[in-house]
Amino acid sequence: MTARAADRSRYDRATAHLDAPVAVVDLEAFDANADDLVRRAGGKPIRVASKSVRCRALLERVLARPGFAGIMSFTLAESLWLARAGFDDVLLAYPSADRSAYAELAADPKLAAAVTVMVDDHAQLALIDAARAGGTEEIRVCLELDTSLRLLGGRVRIGALRSPLRSPAQLAELARSVDRRPGFRLVGLMAYEGHVAGVGDSVAGRPLRSRAIRLMQATARKELAARRAEVVRAVRAVAPGLEFVNGGGTGSVQHTAAEPAVTEIAAGSGLYVPRLFDNYTSFRGRPAALFAQPVVRRPGVGVVTVLGGGYPASGAAGQDRLPVPYLPEGLRYDPQEGPGEVQTPLLGAPADDLLIGDKVWFRHAKAGELCERFDELRLIEGDRITATVPTYRGEGRTFL
């Protein structure tokens, strides 16, 4: 029996009493992935990206492990909710225009001490001030650096369209604005190199493309390491009390951790290891989060149909944004239909061994977005469910 077949047997036994659809997290794989992230971080703390987990119980589990410290959140409302729940170090990774949430933040000493907001524009500081509604608490601020790689004199740009701040002078100038503005304190810098951390460098069947990605990423890492160090020096000259410099992501943990200027690493997807992380040469994780759909039809030889399953991930539309049938091995989508809103035909020899009511296990393309489809996660140890925990959705929280 292959390792994947053994996993399928465990998951089927653990959930035999449950009807699908059902979502599970294999805790042995989850914990092993956490250990691997810590190993790759080389002693630097890992801040957990909540968007990649979206389950408070699992955030608590990983933060209780050595090597993890703090949360990187994705909306201000989520940040306040987490802080009220007892998480005392929450870095908001994206600028916000949520005026009512800013008013709450500025009025509550506990929230203001726990939450750090992201800024990359003077106008964002003005928006926060205008939203205070009389609140006088000091707002903790982090500045974001644009990490994109610019080639051919800037005519070619590789990387996400995030912060407009690129040079040490630009970051230092905004740092001075924060320092001069009453009611704000600059405490951190962040730089997310998504073109390195979030792009697989070993694309199946595409050796030339894979080689080109590896070359691009090596060039990007070298350029960013030098520029990030200069930015940190420039900002520390303005704010010597800077508490942290955050960088990285699951796909670049060990590379970013090697930079002396970086004090902490961000990661989250590496805990669940969705399908987008199958194409990396730098690490191998264990799939920990899966969902099952029930077989409801057998239209013919070599084909079964499962209920639902059309759960595409965010990003530019394409095959890599689709979940993949994972267990039993050897199933594939019908190219005319793909994963559907209410039904999904699956082709392949294993279909002939599946009966009505059997489960087919899938992996989502991205990590935490799976939790937007399910109220609960069943936590599996061995071949038993040892806990059932709510997702954000299960707690009535849908932040985006």
C-alpha positions in Angstrom: 0.0 0.0 0.0 1.4 3.4 -0.9 1.6 6.2 1.6 -1.3 8.0 -0.1 -3.4 4.9 -0.1 -2.7 4.5 3.6 -3.8 8.1 4.2 -7.0 7.5 2.3 -7.7 4.4 4.4 -7.2 6.4 7.6 -9.3 9.3 6.5 -12.1 7.0 5.4 -12.1 5.2 8.7 -12.0 8.4 10.7 -15.0 9.9 8.9 -16.9 6.7 8.2 -19.8 8.0 10.4 -19.9 11.3 8.7 -21.7 12.3 5.5 -19.7 14.3 2.9 -19.0 17.1 2.1 -16.5 17.2 5.0 -13.2 19.0 5.6 -10.4 17.6 7.7 -6.9 18.5 9.0 -4.4 15.7 9.6 -2.7 16.9 12.8 0.3 14.7 12.4 1.0 16.3 9.0 0.1 19.8 10.4 2.6 19.5 13.2 5.3 18.0 11.0 4.9 21.0 8.6 5.1 23.3 11.6 8.4 21.7 12.6 9.8 22.0 9.1 9.0 25.7 9.0 10.8 26.2 12.3 13.8 24.3 11.0 13.9 26.4 7.8 13.6 29.6 9.8 16.9 28.9 11.5 16.0 30.4 14.9 14.0 33.4 13.7 10.4 33.5 14.9 7.6 32.8 12.5 4.6 35.1 12.4 1.6 33.0 11.3 -0.4 34.3 8.4 -4.0 33.9 9.6 -5.5 34.1 6.0 -3.8 30.7 5.4 -5.3 29.1 8.5 -8.7 30.8 9.2 -9.4 28.7 12.3 -8.8 30.1 15.8 -8.2 26.6 17.3 -5.4 25.9 14.8 -3.9 29.3 15.2 -3.7 28.7 19.0 -2.2 25.2 18.4 0.6 26.5 16.2 1.4 29.5 18.3 1.8 27.3 21.4 4.7 25.6 19.6 8.3 26.9 20.0 9.4 29.0 17.1 6.1 30.7 16.4 5.2 34.2 17.6 2.4 36.6 16.6 -0.2 36.7 13.8 -0.2 38.4 10.4 -3.9 39.2 9.8 -5.7 40.2 6.6 -8.4 42.7 7.6 -8.6 45.3 10.4 -12.0 43.8 11.6 -10.3 40.4 11.9 -7.4 41.9 13.8 -9.7 43.4 16.4 -11.6 40.2 16.7 -8.4 38.2 17.3 -7.1 40.7 19.8 -10.3 40.6 21.7 -10.0 36.8 21.7 -6.6 37.0 23.5 -4.1 37.2 20.7 -1.7 40.0 21.8 0.5 40.5 18.8 -1.4 41.0 15.5 0.2 42.6 12.5 -2.3 43.7 9.8 -0.7 42.8 6.5 -2.7 45.2 4.3 -3.8 48.8 4.5 -7.4 49.3 5.6 -10.1 51.9 4.9 -12.4 50.5 7.7 -13.2 53.8 9.5 -15.4 52.2 12.2 -12.7 49.7 13.0 -10.1 52.5 13.3 -12.4 54.3 15.7 -12.6 51.1 17.8 -8.8 50.7 17.7 -8.1 54.3 18.8 -10.6 54.1 21.7 -9.4 50.8 23.3 -6.0 50.6 25.1 -5.9 46.8 24.9 -6.6 46.7 21.1 -4.2 49.5 20.4 -1.4 47.7 22.2 -2.1 44.4 20.4 -2.7 45.5 16.8 -0.2 47.0 14.3 -1.6 48.5 11.1 0.0 48.7 7.7 0.8 52.0 6.0 2.5 52.9 2.7 0.9 56.3 2.0 0.5 59.6 3.7 -3.2 59.5 2.9 -3.7 56.4 5.0 -2.4 58.2 8.0 -4.8 61.1 7.3 -7.7 58.6 7.0 -6.9 57.0 10.3 -6.7 60.4 12.1 -10.1 61.4 10.5 -11.6 58.1 11.7 -10.5 58.3 15.3 -13.9 59.7 16.5 -12.3 61.1 19.6 -10.1 58.1 20.4 -6.7 59.0 21.7 -4.8 55.8 21.8 -1.5 55.6 20.0 -1.7 53.6 16.8 1.1 51.2 16.1 2.3 51.4 12.5 4.3 49.2 10.1 5.6 50.3 6.7 5.6 48.1 3.7 8.4 47.9 1.2 7.8 47.0 -2.5 9.8 43.9 -3.2 9.3 43.6 -7.0 12.2 42.9 -9.2 12.8 45.7 -11.9 14.8 44.8 -15.0 15.8 46.6 -18.1 15.8 50.0 -16.4 12.5 49.4 -14.9 10.7 48.5 -18.1 10.1 44.9 -16.8 8.5 44.4 -13.4 8.2 41.0 -11.6 6.2 40.8 -8.4 2.9 41.8 -6.8 1.5 45.3 -7.1 1.6 46.2 -3.5 3.4 49.1 -1.8 4.5 52.2 -3.8 7.5 52.5 -1.5 10.6 51.1 -3.0 13.8 53.1 -2.2 15.4 53.7 1.2 14.7 57.5 0.8 11.0 56.8 0.2 10.7 54.6 3.3 12.7 57.0 5.4 10.5 60.0 4.3 7.3 58.2 5.3 8.9 57.1 8.6 9.7 60.7 9.4 6.0 61.6 8.7 4.9 58.9 11.1 7.4 60.1 13.7 6.2 63.7 13.4 2.5 62.9 13.5 1.0 62.8 17.1 -0.8 59.6 17.9 1.3 57.2 15.8 4.3 55.1 16.6 6.4 53.3 13.9 7.2 49.8 15.2 7.9 47.7 12.1 8.8 47.1 8.5 7.4 44.4 6.2 8.4 43.2 2.8 6.6 40.2 1.2 8.5 38.8 -1.8 5.6 36.9 -3.4 7.4 36.3 -6.6 9.9 34.2 -4.6 7.8 32.8 -1.7 4.6 32.2 -3.7 5.8 30.9 -7.1 6.8 27.3 -7.5 10.2 26.7 -9.2 9.6 23.2 -10.5 6.6 23.2 -12.8 5.7 19.6 -13.9 6.5 19.1 -17.6 7.9 22.7 -18.0 11.7 22.3 -17.5 12.6 25.5 -19.4 10.0 27.6 -17.5 11.2 26.1 -14.2 14.8 27.0 -15.0 13.8 30.5 -15.9 11.8 30.9 -12.6 14.8 29.7 -10.6 17.1 32.2 -12.3 14.6 35.0 -11.7 14.2 34.1 -8.1 18.0 33.9 -7.5 18.3 37.4 -9.0 15.4 38.7 -7.0 16.7 37.3 -3.7 20.1 39.0 -4.3 18.6 42.3 -5.3 16.1 42.4 -2.5 18.5 41.4 0.3 20.8 44.3 -0.5 17.9 46.8 -0.9 16.1 45.6 2.2 19.3 46.0 4.3 19.6 49.6 3.0 16.0 50.3 3.8 16.2 49.0 7.3 19.3 51.1 8.0 17.5 54.2 6.6 14.4 53.6 8.7 16.2 52.8 11.9 18.0 56.1 11.6 14.6 57.7 11.9 13.1 55.1 14.3 15.8 53.4 16.3 13.2 51.6 18.4 11.9 49.6 15.5 10.6 46.3 16.9 10.6 44.0 13.9 11.4 43.6 10.2 9.1 41.0 8.7 9.8 39.2 5.4 9.3 36.0 3.5 6.6 33.4 3.1 6.3 29.7 3.0 8.3 29.2 -0.2 11.2 31.4 0.8 11.6 30.9 4.6 15.2 29.7 4.6 16.4 32.3 2.1 14.7 35.3 3.9 15.8 34.1 7.3 19.4 34.2 6.2 19.2 38.0 5.7 20.6 39.7 8.9 18.2 42.7 8.4 15.2 40.4 8.8 14.1 39.7 12.4 11.0 37.5 11.8 9.4 35.4 9.0 5.8 35.2 7.8 4.3 31.9 6.9 1.0 30.1 7.0 0.3 28.1 3.9 3.1 25.7 4.8 1.0 24.4 7.7 -1.8 23.0 5.4 0.4 22.6 2.2 -2.2 23.1 -0.5 -1.5 22.0 -4.1 0.2 25.2 -5.1 3.1 24.2 -2.9 3.8 20.9 -4.8 6.1 22.7 -7.3 9.0 23.8 -5.1 12.5 22.4 -5.0 13.4 24.1 -1.7 11.0 22.1 0.6 8.6 19.2 0.7 5.6 19.4 3.0 2.8 17.0 3.8 -0.8 17.8 2.7 -2.6 18.4 5.9 -5.9 20.0 4.9 -8.3 18.1 2.6 -12.0 18.0 1.8 -14.2 15.1 0.7 -17.2 15.0 -1.7 -19.6 12.1 -1.9 -20.0 9.9 -5.0 -23.6 10.4 -6.1 -23.6 9.0 -9.6 -21.9 6.4 -11.8 -22.7 7.5 -15.3 -20.6 4.8 -17.0 -17.4 2.8 -17.1 -14.4 4.8 -15.7 -16.5 7.7 -14.5 -18.2 8.7 -11.2 -19.9 12.0 -10.3 -19.4 13.7 -6.9 -21.6 16.4 -5.4 -20.2 19.9 -5.8 -16.5 20.5 -5.6 -16.2 23.7 -7.6 -14.1 25.6 -5.1 -11.6 27.7 -7.2 -9.0 29.7 -5.4 -8.3 33.4 -5.9 -5.7 34.8 -8.3 -5.5 34.9 -12.1 -8.0 32.2 -13.4 -6.3 29.0 -14.6 -6.0 25.3 -14.0 -3.6 25.9 -11.1 -6.5 27.6 -9.2 -8.6 24.5 -9.1 -8.7 21.9 -6.4 -7.4 18.5 -7.4 -8.9 15.1 -6.8 -6.2 13.5 -4.5 -7.6 10.2 -3.1 -8.0 7.6 -4.5 -5.0 8.3 -6.8 -5.6 8.4 -10.5 -8.8 10.4 -10.8 -9.0 13.4 -13.1 -11.5 16.0 -14.2 -13.6 15.7 -17.4 -12.0 18.5 -19.5 -15.5 19.5 -20.8 -16.8 20.1 -17.3 -14.1 20.5 -14.7 -15.1 20.9 -11.0 -18.7 22.1 -11.0 -21.0 24.2 -8.8 -23.3 21.3 -7.9 -21.6 18.2 -9.5 -18.2 17.1 -10.7 -17.6 14.1 -13.0 -14.3 12.3 -12.4 -12.6 10.1 -14.8 -10.1 7.3 -14.4 -9.8 3.6 -13.6 -10.3 4.1 -9.8 -13.8 5.3 -10.6 -14.9 1.7 -11.2 -14.0 0.8 -7.6 -16.1 3.6 -6.1 -19.6 3.0 -4.8 -22.5 5.5 -4.3 -21.8 7.2 -1.0 -18.0 6.7 -1.1 -15.8 9.7 -0.5 -13.4 11.3 -2.9 -10.7 13.4 -1.2 -9.5 16.7 -2.7 -6.8 19.3 -2.0 -7.6 23.0 -2.4 -5.2 25.1 -4.6 -4.6 27.6 -1.7 -4.6 27.2 2.0 -7.1 29.1 4.2 -9.6 29.7 1.4 -10.9 26.2 1.9 -12.3 27.3 5.3 -14.7 29.8 3.5 -16.5 26.7 2.3 -16.9 24.8 5.6 -18.2 25.7 9.1 -16.1 23.0 10.8 -12.7 21.2 10.5 -12.5 17.7 11.7 -9.1 17.1 13.3 -7.7 13.7 12.6 -5.0 11.8 14.6 -4.2 8.4 13.3 -7.5 7.0 12.1 -9.7 8.9 14.6 -11.3 12.3 14.8 -10.1 13.8 18.1 -11.8 17.2 17.8 -14.2 19.3 15.7 -13.3 23.0 15.6 -15.1 25.9 13.9 -13.5 27.8 11.0 -13.9 31.6 10.8 -17.1 30.9 8.8 -18.3 28.5 11.6 -17.9 31.4 14.1 -20.0 33.6 11.8 -17.0 35.6 10.6 -16.5 36.3 7.0 -14.0 39.1 6.7 -13.6 39.4 2.9 
